[in-house]
Amino acid sequence: MDFQAGILQDGSPMESLEKQLICPICLEMFTKPVVILPCQHNLCRKCANDVFQAANPYWQSRGGSVISGGRFRCPSCRHEVLLDRHGVYGLQRNLLVENIIDIYKQECSSRPLKKGEHPMCKEHEDERINIYCVTCEVPTCSMCKVFGAHKDCEVAPLQSVFQGQKTELNNCISMLVAGNDRIQTIISQLEDSCRSTEENSEAAKQELCARFDALAALLEEKKSELLQRISREQGDKISFIQGLICQYKEQLEKSSRLVETAIQAMEETGGAAFLMRAGRAIAMLSLSRIVEASKGARLEKIEQGYESMEAFSVSLDHLTEAVNALDFDLAEEDEEYFDGEEEEVEQ
């Protein structure tokens, strides 16, 4: 006997009880055994097993022993149900609900149907709708088949068509629930991938910054080293040039004093005075020293281009090209990614 919602039409407490005893999967009254989920919702064990098998297509048993457990989501509240290696058979039975169903069925079986509870044919008001026209896909009565509009149509027992469509609807619901569970699993995987992408991107940024900071520190150290070499060369050349300047100034001062002494001697008009002053000047410095002083003492000189620092120029063109050529090694990774994506699409 099939107990469906709608047998009782008077809005009694029994009708409310009946609605509470309907399985959300098969939309029938719970069948024994009834299992209770961790979220306190109930399912027929068969329906729970169908949903579990649809959500875990690779779950299997070998030699009578289950390889591994699995998971699925409650069709009422979407709460995730984790199962052990026993699968659905590891869930606790709800004996209270089973006893209530037994009492309810006994009450319904002892209660006679009221007039008007069974749908009647519109063409034959005294005939109940008891067959199904397969050709027209509508329920009808026996008189319509014998004398009415469906006398040339193919018919079938109403109960068998009802059970078939109910089973088909049940299978569709199971497929939808399993599909929703797979979609939820994919959403969870995508969310995990999003979080992993953020974490990996942050790690890649930190690694890139560390590498560039190390390169910048190396360049700064090399720059300081080259600047010190230029400074040392600058100091050596300037010291040498300043030494020559001091020598030339000293020689210039000596030559100036000799010139001044000679000029003073030339200013004497008297022969005796001139000879006396020129004699003192000649006594101070011999004629050879005067000649030597007039020739600049042949002091050391710097070579042409001595002050140039072109030898310390550095070409950074190759480094510039290398820096401009810096890039990520994405070619192989992209190829592997697209290969994996094509495999997923094919699957």
C-alpha positions in Angstrom: 0.0 0.0 0.0 1.3 3.4 -1.0 1.0 6.1 1.6 1.2 9.6 0.0 0.7 13.1 1.2 -2.9 14.1 0.6 -4.7 11.0 1.7 -6.1 12.9 4.6 -7.7 16.2 3.5 -9.2 17.4 6.7 -6.2 19.2 8.1 -6.0 16.9 11.1 -2.9 16.4 13.2 -2.4 13.1 11.4 -2.0 15.1 8.2 0.7 17.2 9.8 2.4 14.1 11.1 2.3 12.6 7.6 4.2 15.6 6.2 6.9 15.1 8.8 7.3 11.4 7.8 8.1 12.2 4.1 11.6 11.4 2.8 13.1 14.5 1.0 14.7 12.2 -1.6 11.9 9.8 -2.7 9.1 12.0 -1.5 7.5 8.9 0.0 7.0 7.9 3.6 10.2 6.7 5.2 10.9 3.0 4.7 12.7 0.9 7.1 15.4 1.2 8.1 15.4 5.0 8.7 18.9 6.5 9.3 19.5 9.6 11.3 22.2 12.0 10.0 24.6 14.0 12.2 22.5 17.1 11.5 19.4 15.2 13.0 17.6 14.9 9.6 16.3 11.5 8.6 16.5 9.6 5.3 15.6 6.2 4.0 18.6 4.0 4.1 18.2 3.2 0.4 17.9 6.9 -0.5 20.9 7.8 1.7 22.9 5.0 0.0 21.8 6.3 -3.5 22.9 9.8 -2.7 26.1 8.5 -1.2 26.9 6.3 -4.2 26.2 9.3 -6.6 28.5 11.6 -4.6 31.2 8.9 -4.3 31.3 7.0 -7.6 34.6 5.4 -6.8 33.6 4.1 -3.4 33.5 0.3 -3.5 34.0 -2.8 -1.4 36.3 -5.7 -2.2 35.9 -9.2 -0.8 33.2 -8.0 1.6 35.3 -5.3 3.2 35.0 -1.7 2.4 38.1 0.0 1.1 37.4 3.5 2.4 34.7 5.8 3.6 33.3 8.8 1.9 31.1 11.9 2.3 27.9 13.5 1.0 25.7 16.4 1.9 22.3 16.3 3.6 19.6 17.1 1.0 17.7 19.1 3.6 20.3 21.4 5.1 23.5 20.8 2.9 25.4 19.7 6.0 28.4 17.6 5.1 28.1 14.0 6.3 31.4 12.1 6.8 31.1 8.3 6.8 33.6 5.7 8.0 34.5 2.5 6.1 31.0 1.1 6.8 29.5 3.8 4.6 25.7 4.4 5.0 25.5 1.2 7.1 27.5 2.9 9.8 24.7 5.5 10.4 22.5 5.1 13.4 18.9 3.9 12.8 16.0 6.1 14.1 13.9 3.5 15.8 11.5 6.2 17.1 10.6 7.3 13.6 10.2 3.7 12.5 7.7 3.0 15.3 5.8 6.2 14.5 5.5 5.1 10.9 4.2 1.7 11.9 1.5 3.3 14.1 0.6 5.8 11.4 0.2 3.1 8.8 -2.0 1.0 11.1 -4.2 4.1 11.7 -4.5 4.8 8.0 -5.2 1.2 7.0 -8.1 1.0 9.5 -9.7 4.2 8.3 -12.1 3.9 5.3 -11.7 6.3 2.4 -14.2 9.2 2.4 -16.3 9.9 -0.7 -14.5 12.4 -2.9 -11.0 11.4 -1.8 -10.4 9.4 -5.0 -10.4 11.5 -8.2 -13.4 10.9 -10.5 -13.6 11.1 -14.3 -15.0 14.3 -15.7 -16.8 12.5 -18.6 -18.2 9.7 -16.4 -18.9 11.2 -13.0 -19.5 7.9 -11.3 -16.3 6.3 -12.6 -13.0 6.5 -10.7 -9.8 7.3 -12.6 -8.1 3.9 -12.4 -6.1 3.5 -15.7 -3.5 5.5 -17.5 -3.6 6.3 -21.2 -0.1 5.8 -22.5 -0.9 7.3 -25.9 -2.3 10.6 -24.6 -0.2 10.5 -21.4 -3.2 11.3 -19.1 -5.0 9.3 -16.4 -8.5 8.2 -17.3 -11.3 5.7 -16.4 -12.3 2.3 -17.7 -15.4 3.7 -19.4 -13.3 6.1 -21.5 -11.2 3.2 -22.6 -14.3 1.1 -23.6 -16.6 3.7 -25.0 -14.9 7.1 -24.7 -12.1 9.1 -26.3 -9.4 6.6 -25.4 -11.0 3.4 -26.8 -8.2 3.2 -29.5 -5.4 4.2 -27.2 -2.9 2.1 -25.4 -3.5 2.0 -21.6 -1.7 0.7 -18.6 -2.5 0.1 -14.9 -2.5 3.4 -13.1 -0.5 2.0 -10.2 2.3 0.7 -12.4 2.7 4.0 -14.3 2.6 5.8 -11.0 5.3 3.6 -9.5 7.4 4.0 -12.7 7.2 7.8 -12.8 7.7 8.0 -9.1 10.9 5.9 -9.4 12.0 8.0 -12.4 11.5 11.2 -10.4 13.3 9.6 -7.4 16.3 8.9 -9.7 16.2 12.4 -11.1 16.2 13.8 -7.5 19.1 11.6 -6.6 21.0 12.8 -9.7 20.3 16.4 -8.9 21.4 16.0 -5.3 24.5 14.2 -6.3 25.2 16.9 -9.0 24.7 19.7 -6.4 27.1 17.9 -4.1 29.7 17.6 -6.9 29.2 21.3 -7.7 29.7 22.2 -4.1 32.9 20.1 -4.1 34.1 22.0 -7.2 33.3 25.3 -5.5 35.3 24.3 -2.5 38.2 23.2 -4.7 38.1 26.5 -6.6 38.0 28.5 -3.3 41.0 26.5 -2.1 42.7 27.2 -5.4 42.0 30.9 -4.9 43.5 30.9 -1.5 46.5 28.9 -2.7 47.0 31.3 -5.6 47.0 34.3 -3.2 49.5 32.6 -0.9 51.8 31.5 -3.7 51.6 34.9 -5.3 52.6 36.6 -2.1 55.5 34.1 -1.7 56.6 34.7 -5.3 56.5 38.5 -4.7 58.6 38.2 -1.5 61.1 36.0 -3.3 61.3 38.4 -6.3 61.9 41.4 -4.0 64.6 39.5 -2.1 66.4 38.6 -5.3 66.3 42.2 -6.6 67.3 43.6 -3.2 70.3 41.2 -3.2 71.2 42.3 -6.8 70.8 46.0 -5.8 73.1 45.4 -2.8 75.7 43.7 -5.0 75.6 46.6 -7.5 75.9 49.1 -4.7 78.9 47.3 -3.3 80.5 47.1 -6.7 79.8 50.8 -7.3 81.5 51.7 -4.0 84.5 49.6 -4.9 85.0 51.3 -8.3 84.4 54.8 -6.8 87.2 54.0 -4.3 89.6 53.1 -7.1 88.8 56.3 -8.9 89.3 58.3 -5.7 92.7 56.6 -5.1 93.8 57.4 -8.7 92.6 60.9 -8.3 94.5 61.4 -5.1 97.7 60.0 -6.6 97.6 62.2 -9.7 96.7 65.4 -7.8 99.5 64.7 -5.3 102.0 64.3 -8.1 100.8 67.5 -9.9 100.8 69.5 -6.6 104.4 68.3 -6.0 105.4 69.6 -9.4 103.6 72.9 -8.7 105.6 73.3 -5.5 108.9 72.6 -7.2 108.1 75.0 -10.0 107.1 77.7 -7.5 110.3 77.2 -5.5 112.4 77.5 -8.8 110.3 80.6 -9.8 111.1 82.2 -6.4 114.8 81.6 -6.8 114.8 82.9 -10.3 112.9 86.0 -9.3 115.4 86.8 -6.6 118.3 86.5 -9.1 116.4 88.7 -11.6 115.8 91.3 -8.9 119.5 91.3 -7.9 120.6 91.5 -11.5 118.2 94.4 -12.2 119.5 96.3 -9.2 123.1 95.9 -10.5 122.0 97.1 -13.9 120.6 100.3 -12.4 124.1 101.4 -11.2 125.5 104.1 -13.6 128.9 104.4 -12.0 131.5 101.9 -13.0 132.9 101.3 -9.5 129.5 100.9 -7.9 128.3 98.6 -10.7 131.3 96.4 -10.3 131.0 96.3 -6.6 127.2 95.3 -6.8 127.6 93.0 -9.7 130.6 91.4 -8.0 128.4 90.7 -4.9 125.7 89.3 -7.2 128.2 87.1 -9.1 129.7 86.1 -5.8 126.2 84.9 -4.6 125.5 82.9 -7.7 127.9 81.8 -10.4 127.0 82.6 -14.0 126.3 78.9 -14.6 123.6 79.0 -12.0 122.0 82.0 -13.5 121.9 80.3 -16.9 120.5 77.2 -15.2 117.8 79.3 -13.4 116.9 81.0 -16.7 116.2 77.7 -18.3 113.7 76.6 -15.7 116.1 74.0 -14.1 114.6 71.4 -16.5 112.1 70.1 -13.9 109.9 67.1 -14.4 106.7 67.6 -16.5 103.4 65.6 -16.9 102.6 63.8 -20.1 99.9 64.9 -22.4 96.5 63.5 -21.3 97.8 62.7 -17.8 94.7 64.3 -16.2 92.3 62.1 -18.3 90.2 59.5 -16.4 88.8 57.8 -19.4 90.4 54.5 -18.4 87.9 54.3 -15.5 84.8 54.3 -17.6 82.5 51.2 -17.3 80.2 49.9 -20.0 76.9 48.7 -18.6 75.3 48.0 -22.0 75.4 44.2 -21.5 74.0 44.5 -18.0 71.2 46.8 -19.3 70.4 44.2 -22.0 70.4 41.5 -19.4 68.1 43.5 -17.1 65.7 44.2 -19.9 65.7 40.5 -20.8 64.7 39.5 -17.3 61.4 37.7 -17.3 59.5 34.8 -15.7 59.9 31.2 -17.1 56.3 30.9 -18.0 56.5 29.0 -21.3 56.9 25.5 -19.9 54.4 26.1 -17.0 51.8 27.5 -19.4 52.2 24.4 -21.7 51.8 22.1 -18.7 48.8 24.0 -17.5 47.0 23.9 -20.9 47.8 20.2 -21.3 46.2 19.6 -17.9 43.2 21.8 -18.7 42.7 19.9 -22.0 42.7 16.6 -20.1 40.1 17.9 -17.7 37.9 19.1 -20.5 38.1 15.7 -22.2 37.2 14.0 -18.9 
